[in-house]
Amino acid sequence: MEFGFTFGNCYEKKFNPRVYLETYYVSPLGNPQEKEFLPFVLKNLVKAFSSFPKFHTLLEIGCGPCLHLALCASGRAEEIVLSDFASNNHQEIQLWLQNDPGAFDWSPIAKFVCELEGNREKWAEKEKKLRDSIKQVLKCDVHQSNPLCPVELEPVDCLVTSLCLEAACKDKTAYCSALRNVTSLLKPGGVLIMISVLNETYYTVNELKFSCLKFDQAFLEKALKEAGYEIDQFEILAFPDDRRSISDWEASVFLVAHKQEYFVLNQYYSCCKSMQFTTY
């Protein structure tokens, strides 16, 4: 079914964060129509974070109203910065950070994450630790050369993003540009953790369709390589059933990559070679 691209202003005006959360994140099992998607994500996140030394700073790009990635990172990063384009998503997160009684209940997912880590009873401690470690919730526009403008962050140790760039980018050229923009926020040698979907064109919130850029595994791998990443882990969860109505992804991807240091140096030397110098 053809429908128009949902630009950022659609998220500001029509996206309902609470309905989104209640549709996709009310349980660690996720939405039944998406079967194993959320457990697949959470299990891989816990495993990945447990394999790294602690990060000083972790930045999430396009968090939406969600805290499941941050919950998995809680205790593994000293400082966490969240970012998203839509102000309504910021407001939803602030409710939880302020312990507002009307905030979305993340405790079922916190308990599941703690169970994966080996101690389900520590879920309240994990939530408190997360509240203490989230230092900023920022506006983010991945189409800007500095996506966090006007805020200038020191390059971070770990960059995480889930289902963001494919929702924000109208075409593959815009996707590659956005990927380079967010990559500029990561230290050379830093870690990228990405959750993505293959060949999805839409997902729904309260029966409203939000567009998604359709691409395959080959495109994603090429885009990451051209942005200066080396992929360290690439996990795929296939979804052959095409009878769903809430979304139409064919496979979900969990990947870990690192930003290559020599790639940054090569960019610098290429720039120098292209410059013309005049001797007086």
VMD Tcl script that draws the C-alpha trace (Angstrom):
set ca {
  {0.00 0.00 0.00}
  {1.43 3.38 -1.02}
  {1.50 6.22 1.49}
  {3.57 9.34 1.94}
  {6.85 9.56 3.80}
  {6.35 10.50 7.45}
  {8.70 13.40 8.09}
  {9.68 14.64 11.53}
  {6.67 16.94 11.84}
  {4.42 13.85 11.54}
  {6.04 12.47 14.67}
  {5.51 15.76 16.50}
  {1.84 15.97 15.50}
  {0.57 12.41 15.07}
  {2.87 9.99 16.88}
  {1.43 8.84 20.22}
  {4.34 7.68 22.43}
  {2.17 5.94 25.01}
  {0.20 3.97 22.43}
  {3.49 3.00 20.76}
  {4.87 1.71 24.06}
  {1.67 -0.15 24.88}
  {1.68 -1.72 21.41}
  {5.29 -2.89 21.31}
  {6.86 -2.79 24.81}
  {4.27 -3.61 27.45}
  {5.93 -7.01 27.97}
  {9.47 -8.34 27.42}
  {7.86 -10.74 24.96}
  {6.87 -7.77 22.80}
  {3.88 -7.69 20.49}
  {2.66 -11.21 19.57}
  {2.50 -10.19 15.91}
  {6.25 -9.60 15.96}
  {6.89 -12.91 17.72}
  {10.49 -13.07 19.03}
  {11.63 -9.57 18.02}
  {11.89 -7.95 21.47}
  {13.39 -11.00 23.27}
  {15.88 -11.26 20.37}
  {16.90 -7.64 20.91}
  {17.11 -7.82 24.71}
  {19.08 -11.06 24.79}
  {21.62 -9.75 22.29}
  {21.94 -6.41 24.09}
  {22.64 -8.05 27.46}
  {25.16 -10.41 25.88}
  {26.91 -7.59 24.01}
  {27.18 -5.24 26.99}
  {28.49 -8.04 29.21}
  {31.33 -8.64 26.73}
  {32.71 -5.08 26.88}
  {34.57 -3.21 29.60}
  {32.55 -0.37 31.10}
  {32.05 2.64 28.84}
  {32.46 6.16 30.14}
  {29.82 7.72 27.88}
  {27.06 6.03 25.89}
  {24.81 7.93 23.48}
  {21.53 6.63 22.10}
  {20.38 8.15 18.83}
  {16.62 8.13 18.19}
  {15.51 6.55 21.44}
  {11.86 7.48 20.86}
  {9.93 7.07 24.13}
  {11.87 3.86 24.87}
  {14.22 2.87 27.68}
  {14.86 -0.82 26.96}
  {18.27 -0.19 25.37}
  {19.26 2.11 28.22}
  {18.11 -0.49 30.78}
  {20.41 -3.05 29.17}
  {23.26 -0.52 29.28}
  {22.57 0.45 32.90}
  {25.61 -0.41 34.99}
  {27.76 -0.77 31.86}
  {28.13 2.97 31.15}
  {28.99 5.69 33.64}
  {27.09 8.38 31.75}
  {24.18 7.89 29.34}
  {22.82 10.51 26.97}
  {19.49 9.92 25.22}
  {18.36 11.79 22.13}
  {15.33 11.94 19.87}
  {13.74 14.29 17.35}
  {10.22 14.46 18.79}
  {9.46 16.49 21.92}
  {6.55 14.20 22.84}
  {9.04 11.34 23.19}
  {11.23 13.50 25.44}
  {8.22 14.19 27.66}
  {7.44 10.47 27.99}
  {11.00 9.74 29.10}
  {11.01 12.64 31.56}
  {7.91 11.22 33.28}
  {9.83 8.03 34.02}
  {13.00 9.85 35.08}
  {10.95 11.90 37.54}
  {9.25 8.80 38.97}
  {5.90 10.25 37.92}
  {3.02 7.89 38.84}
  {1.67 8.30 35.31}
  {4.90 7.13 33.65}
  {5.03 3.99 31.52}
  {5.94 0.93 33.58}
  {9.31 -0.43 32.47}
  {9.61 -2.86 35.39}
  {8.58 -6.02 33.42}
  {11.43 -5.39 30.98}
  {13.82 -4.38 33.79}
  {13.06 -7.69 35.54}
  {13.60 -9.64 32.32}
  {16.94 -7.90 31.70}
  {18.07 -8.60 35.27}
  {17.04 -12.24 34.86}
  {19.21 -12.46 31.75}
  {22.05 -10.92 33.76}
  {21.59 -13.50 36.50}
  {19.62 -11.75 39.25}
  {15.99 -10.84 38.62}
  {15.65 -9.33 42.10}
  {17.95 -6.42 41.24}
  {15.49 -4.77 38.85}
  {14.68 -1.81 41.17}
  {18.39 -1.20 41.69}
  {18.90 -1.28 37.91}
  {16.15 1.30 37.38}
  {17.65 3.59 40.04}
  {21.10 3.21 38.53}
  {19.69 4.14 35.14}
  {18.00 7.26 36.48}
  {21.29 8.29 38.07}
  {23.34 7.66 34.92}
  {21.11 9.46 32.39}
  {22.69 12.90 32.24}
  {20.83 14.49 29.32}
  {17.85 13.94 27.04}
  {18.59 15.93 23.89}
  {16.97 16.98 20.65}
  {18.41 14.99 17.75}
  {18.17 15.50 14.00}
  {20.19 12.91 12.10}
  {20.09 15.03 8.95}
  {22.31 17.69 10.54}
  {26.11 17.40 10.37}
  {26.00 17.67 14.16}
  {22.79 15.76 14.97}
  {22.72 17.19 18.51}
  {23.14 20.85 17.46}
  {23.44 23.23 19.26}
  {24.87 20.87 21.90}
  {28.49 19.87 21.32}
  {29.39 16.55 22.91}
  {32.84 15.08 23.23}
  {32.98 11.96 21.03}
  {31.43 9.06 22.95}
  {32.72 5.56 23.63}
  {29.55 3.76 22.57}
  {26.79 4.72 20.16}
  {23.51 2.79 20.17}
  {20.55 3.18 17.85}
  {17.43 1.16 17.20}
  {14.89 1.50 14.36}
  {15.84 5.15 13.91}
  {17.65 5.86 10.65}
  {15.29 3.73 8.56}
  {12.35 5.72 9.96}
  {14.04 9.10 9.54}
  {15.41 8.73 6.01}
  {13.36 8.99 2.83}
  {15.91 7.32 0.55}
  {19.21 5.47 0.63}
  {21.27 8.59 -0.06}
  {19.74 10.28 2.98}
  {20.37 7.13 5.05}
  {24.07 7.03 4.20}
  {24.41 10.74 4.96}
  {22.59 10.35 8.30}
  {24.79 7.39 9.21}
  {27.91 9.50 8.60}
  {26.43 12.32 10.69}
  {25.79 10.14 13.74}
  {29.13 8.39 13.28}
  {30.86 11.75 13.80}
  {29.66 11.58 17.43}
  {31.60 8.35 18.09}
  {35.28 8.10 19.01}
  {37.64 6.36 16.59}
  {37.73 2.80 17.88}
  {34.35 3.32 19.57}
  {31.55 0.76 19.53}
  {28.33 0.96 17.53}
  {25.36 -1.20 18.54}
  {22.51 -1.10 16.03}
  {19.11 -2.74 15.83}
  {17.58 -2.53 12.38}
  {15.03 -4.22 10.14}
  {15.30 -5.45 6.56}
  {12.80 -4.73 3.81}
  {10.29 -2.92 6.01}
  {8.11 -0.18 4.50}
  {5.90 0.71 7.49}
  {4.93 0.14 11.11}
  {1.72 1.23 12.78}
  {0.82 3.17 15.91}
  {-2.87 3.47 16.76}
  {-3.72 2.36 13.19}
  {-1.58 5.17 11.73}
  {1.17 4.06 9.38}
  {4.69 5.45 9.76}
  {7.06 4.90 6.87}
  {10.31 2.97 6.91}
  {13.09 2.90 4.33}
  {13.22 -0.49 2.62}
  {16.69 -1.99 2.21}
  {18.42 -5.37 2.33}
  {21.41 -6.79 4.20}
  {23.86 -6.02 1.39}
  {22.94 -2.32 1.46}
  {23.25 -2.09 5.24}
  {26.66 -3.75 5.30}
  {27.91 -1.51 2.46}
  {26.61 1.65 4.16}
  {28.37 0.74 7.41}
  {31.63 -0.02 5.62}
  {31.51 3.27 3.73}
  {30.85 5.13 6.99}
  {34.08 3.69 8.40}
  {32.86 0.71 10.42}
  {34.11 -2.81 10.70}
  {31.30 -5.20 11.63}
  {32.14 -7.49 14.54}
  {28.79 -9.25 15.01}
  {25.76 -9.57 12.75}
  {22.71 -11.49 13.98}
  {19.52 -11.96 11.97}
  {16.03 -12.94 13.08}
  {13.95 -13.87 10.03}
  {10.21 -13.36 9.89}
  {8.77 -15.34 6.96}
  {5.12 -14.76 7.92}
  {3.63 -11.95 5.80}
  {0.20 -11.88 7.45}
  {0.97 -9.21 10.03}
  {-0.74 -5.83 9.94}
  {1.26 -3.76 12.44}
  {4.51 -3.85 10.41}
  {6.00 -5.62 7.41}
  {9.69 -6.25 8.16}
  {11.14 -9.45 6.75}
  {14.04 -9.76 9.18}
  {15.45 -8.03 12.22}
  {19.14 -7.28 12.61}
  {21.30 -6.89 15.70}
  {24.84 -5.80 14.96}
  {27.96 -4.65 16.75}
  {30.65 -2.74 14.90}
  {33.59 -0.49 15.69}
  {34.68 2.76 14.10}
  {37.98 2.18 12.40}
  {40.77 4.52 13.44}
  {42.69 4.20 10.18}
  {39.54 5.16 8.24}
  {39.53 8.55 9.97}
  {43.22 9.06 9.15}
  {42.62 8.09 5.52}
  {39.84 10.68 5.29}
  {42.22 13.31 6.66}
  {45.01 12.44 4.22}
  {42.56 12.36 1.29}
  {41.38 15.83 2.27}
  {44.97 17.09 2.43}
  {45.75 15.66 -1.00}
  {42.75 17.44 -2.49}
  {43.91 20.83 -1.17}
  {46.08 23.05 -3.34}
  {48.91 24.94 -1.69}
  {50.61 28.04 -3.09}
  {54.24 28.74 -2.22}
  {55.34 32.34 -1.99}
}
mol new
graphics top color blue
foreach p $ca { graphics top sphere $p radius 0.5 }
foreach p [lrange $ca 0 end-1] q [lrange $ca 1 end] { graphics top cylinder $p $q radius 0.2 }
display resetview
